[in-house]
Amino acid sequence: MPVLAAPPARRRAWDDERLLAACRKGDQEAWAALVDQYRNLVYSIPIKMGLQEQAPDIFQAVFLELLTGLPDIREPQALAKWLIQVCYHKCLRCRVLEQRQLPLGEESETQVESAVPTLEEVLIQGQREQTVRDSLRLLSPRCERLVHMLFYESPSRPYQEIARTLGVATGSIGFIRGRCLAHLRKQLERLGFE
């Protein structure tokens, strides 16, 4: 399950309204772009709720519900919020089903491990994370790739390897990183990130 894989190839830069309209018309490229744009958001919620093993099934169920509910979505700009809410409720149902399968008096490790975050907490965190992902997509391909290599890959790469991959001098990585992060900050501010 590569949740934070290398950035995908550039695709059509459409807003949610245009993506949803194209998806309603059966445009497979638009559907792939929509799923790609929101896959990390949807996967992150079951992970945060301690449902790592169920994350792929929850992911499929959320996007199946989106596919069948495409005609009913009236506010395309609220798509991220809709996905978060649907995913959160599917996670809660999954947790309830798990609890029903436990023998009486036995507590699961997930019960003891963590409390379930509220929908409001998941909404706030999910929307913040999606804003960061959206801002990354607005960077130049080189900046987006550099930020992914520096901050999203584990284990982190040495600067020499990053420089070789990008075809730049090792000594210029710090300068390029600073410029890319400044662009990212501007994009985040433009999208209302606090």
N, C-alpha and C positions, 0 to 999 in steps of 0.2 A: 504494500500500500504506500506508494510514493506521494505523500501529502505535500511535501515541500520539495518537489523535484526541481530540476533546472527549469528556467522560465520557458514556456512554450514558444513555438515559432510565432511571429507576428501574425495577427489575424485582423479581420475588419474591425476598425475602431468604431463600433456602434454603441449608442447608449441603450439602456434597458428597454425603452419604448420601441425603438427600431428593431432590436433583437427579438422581443416578444412578438411584434407584428410579423416579422419574417418567420418565426417559429410557427405561428398560427397558420401560415400559408404552406407549411411543410418543408421549409428550407432546412436541409440537413446541416449545412455549413453553419447556419445561425444557431441551430440547436447545439452543435458541437462547441461553438464559441460560448454559448450561454453556460453549458455544463462546465466548460473549462474555466470560465470566469468565476464561478461560484463553488467549484468542487472543494477547495480548501476550507471555505467557510462552513460548508455542510459537514465535511469530515471532522472539523475541529470540535464540533459540539458534542458528539458522542464520546470523543476522546476525553474532553474535559469532564464529562459526566461519568467517567470510569467504565465506558462501554466499548473498549478497544476492539474486542472480538466481534461485536455486533455492528461496528461502524460501517462496513461495506453493505450490509443488509439495510441499515437505516438510510444510507446514502441512496441506494436504489429506490427505496420506498418514497423518499422525499422527491426525487426527480420523476418518479412515476406519477406521483400526485400532481406535480407541476405540469407534466405532459397532459394529463387528463383534465386539469383545471385551467389550462391556458385561456380558453374563452372567457373564463370568469374573473380573470385578474384585471381589475379596473384601474389600478394605480401602478403603472410600471416602475415609477421611481421608488416605490416601496417594496420592490421585489426582494431585496436582501432581507428586509424585516419579515416578509412573508415566509421566506425560506428558513430563517432562524426560528420563527414560531412553529412552523410545521415540524421541523427537525426536533425541536425541544419537546414537543408533545409526543412525538414518536419515541424519543428517548425515555420519557416518563413511562409510556406504555410498556416499553421493553423492560424497564426496571420493575414495574409492577408484576409483569409476567414472571420474571426471575424470582421475585419474592414468593409468588404463589407456588413455585416448584420446590421451595426449600422445605425440608421436614420441620414440623412444629418445634419451636424452641431453638432452632439452629439459626445463627446469624451468619450471613455471608461476609467475606472479607470486604466487599465493596460497601456494605452497610457501615462497618466499623471505620473504614478508610476515610470516607468523606461524606459530607452532607451534600445534598443536591442543590446546585445553585438555583436561584429564582429565575423566572423568565426574564424579568427586568435586567438582572445581572448578565444573563446570556445575551440579551439584545444589545446592551451597551457595549460589552466586550466584542461581540461578533461584528457589530457595525464599525467599531474602531479598527478592528483587524481588516475588515473588507476595505475600508478607506485606505489603509496602508497598501493593500494589494492593488487597488485601483490606481493609486498614485505611482506605484512601481511600473505599471503598464504604460503610464504616460511619459516615462523617461525614454531616452534614446535606447536603442537595443544594447549598445555597449555599456551604458550605465546600469541598465536593468540586469544585465548579465553579471557585471562586477558586483553589484549589491547582493545578488543571489549567491555568488561565490564567496563573498566575505562574511555574510551574516546568516545565510540559510543552509549552508552545507555543513554536514557533520561527518567526519572530522573536518576542521577548517583546513584550507589549503595554504601552503606557504606562498608568500608574495612572488617568489621566482616562478612557481607553477602558474599562478594567475597571470603574471606578465607574459609568460610563454603562450598561454591559451588566448589572451587578448592581442598578442602581437605587439606589445609595448615594452619599453625598458622597465626593469624592476624598480628603479628609483622613481619612476613617474606614477606608480600605483597610489601612493599617498596623496599626491596632487589631484589625480583623477578622482579618487575616492572623495576628497573634499568637495570638488566641483559637483560630483554626482549627488552627494548628500545635500548640498545647497539646493540643487534642482528639486530633489525629493521634498525638502522642507517647503519650498514654494508650492509644489503640487499639493502637499498635505494642507497647507494654509488655504489654498484656493478651494479645496474640497471641504473646508470647515473642520478640519481635525483640530482638536483642542489638546 
